[in-house]
Amino acid sequence: MKILKLPKGKLDLFASVVQQFGELHAPVEQDGKYVFKRLARWPDARLEYDRTILPPKKYFLPPRETLFRYRPGEGFVPSTDGLDQRIVLFGVHACDVYAINILDQVFLGKYKDPYYQARRRNIAIIGIDCTPDKQCFCRSMRADFVDHGFDLFFYDTGDYYQALVGTALGDDMVLATGNLFEPVGPADIDAYKERSWNKRRAFHLDVEIRDLSEIFEMEYESGIWDQLGRKCLSCGSCSMVCPTCYCYDVSDDVELGSRAGKRTRSWDSCLYFNHALVASGENFRRDRASRIKFRFYHKQRGFVAEYGRPSCVGCGRCVSACPVNIDTAQVIDRLRRVEDVGSR
């Protein structure tokens, strides 16, 4: 991995050059919050943002997409809309890069999803370091730093951004800018270490995940789940904003009066009443307590068993989005306590 530095005053010039690699998207401010969208002009970018409403996941696994169309006599025609669009996603936080790496394990593992695969191949990722706020616990989830999954990653070290070059495409971006980037020296290394230390001290939340999957296993019958079930609205907001939730529903939209139509998939949530409803009418998670328990168990226990780590990256979006203030960090903290009223 190559390490270089870019003067902050030349960042706009760098941004103009990398547009030859794809359409430039970055976080912009919208109604007091932040969203990833195509930039109309570089000054609209807000690189010192806290978190976006929706994660970068929306680029790789869109909220709703057509998989294929079908018509008698023609058969099934796969949809290719937007799959070859080249995008440069600028300003992705480490936790969101980590989340994309998790999605890669799911959609590019044993059973590859061709739609996800095509988008992943055509979207370049330029990450940027961030300052945690009171809802961030990505350090606890080991997602405050990433060493792969990006093409370039920028760290703010005062007058410069230190840049980690993660891929050949990232190296091509650097080469395309001519001599904008400079080699790093001892002072730059010290500046990076200071930045890293200051970020570590800036975290307000500390969530202990050591032996957490075992504790979840032991607390399967805890009264906490009934308490959360009475509070949860089953709105699915946490799932929609989560950078690693990947459940989806598939439906056929048939044209009236014909046998032609299209098959679409859209984001789904395990908190919805009909998520575990099967054709016989049986619902395996009819009550809200069982649904919210399932969501926590999948992220903190089931995913660990399958992939070796939790699927939560500690971005804090679920805490921000929950209308009844269910806090993931607080739930984990309660489960870890020796005494908890009503837990058994």
Secondary structure, DSSP 8 states (H G I E B T S, - for coil): -EEEEEEGGGHHHHHHHHGGGSEEEEEEEETTEEEEEE-SSGGGB-TT-S--SS-THHHHS-SEEEEEEEETTTEEEE--TTTT--EEEEEE-HHHHHHHHHHHHHHSSSS--HHHHHHHHHEEEEEE-----TT--TTTTT-S--SSS-SEEEEE-SSEEEEEE-SHHHHHHHHHTTT--EE--HHHHHHHHHHHHHHHHH-------TTHHHHHHHTTT-THHHHHHHH-----HHHHH-SS---EEEEEEE-TTSS-EEEEEEE--TTSTTTTB-TTS-BTT-SHHHHHHHHHHIIIIIHHHHHSS-S-----HHHHH-TT---HHHHHHHHH-S--TT--
